[in-house]
Amino acid sequence: MGTYQDAALDALGDPTRRAIFERLGRGPCAVGEIAAELPVSRPAVSQHLKVLKHAGLVTDQAVGTRRVYRLDPRGIDALCAYFTHFWSTAMSAFREEVNRQARAERAGLADEEQS
C-alpha cells in the first residue's frame, strides 16, 4: 500500500474526520456549516479539514470570503481501488483455502476407502 492510501486511511481513522468526510459526501459546504453539525469548534474543524486535504480526500475553493470544501474524487477512487484490490486478494485466498480443504477431505476419504 502506498503512502497516499496510508494517509487517507489514517485520516479516516479519526471519528471526527470520518464524520466530516461523510458530511461532505452529502455535498460541499464551508467550515462553519460543518462545525454547526458537530460538537467541535470551527478551528478544530479547520484542522481536521487540513488533514483530510493533505490525505487527498477533500479539496477546497474560495467562494467569496469563505472556503467551500468538497470530496476529492481522485482520493475516493484511490481508496476504492485499494479496497477492491484488498477484497479480490482476500477472496482469492479464501477460494484457495476452500479448495485446499476440499482436496484434503477427498484425500482423507480416499485413504479411508483403501483401508
Residue, then its C-alpha position, 0 to 999 in steps of 0.5 A: m500500500g502506498t503512502y497516499q492510501d496510508a494517509a487517507l486511511d489514517a485520516l479516516g481513522d479519526p471519528t471526527r474526520r470520518a464524520i466530516f468526510e461523510r458530511l461532505g459526501r452529502g455535498p460541499c459546504a464551508v467550515g462553519e456549516i460543518a462545525a454547526e453539525l458537530p460538537v467541535s469548534r470551527p478551528a478544530v474543524s479547520q484542522h481536521l479539514k487540513v488533514l483530510k486535504h493533505a490525505g487527498l480526500v477533500t479539496d477546497q475553493a474560495v467562494g467569496t470570503r469563505r472556503v467551500y470544501r468538497l470530496d476529492p474524487r481522485g482520493i475516493d477512487a484511490l481508496c476504492a481501488y485499494f479496497t477492491h484490490f484488498w477484497s479480490t486478494a482476500m477472496s482469492a485466498f479464501r477460494e484457495e483455502v476452500n479448495r485446499q480443504a476440499r482436496a484434503e477431505r477427498a484425500g482423507l476419504a480416499d485413504e479411508e476407502q483403501s483401508 
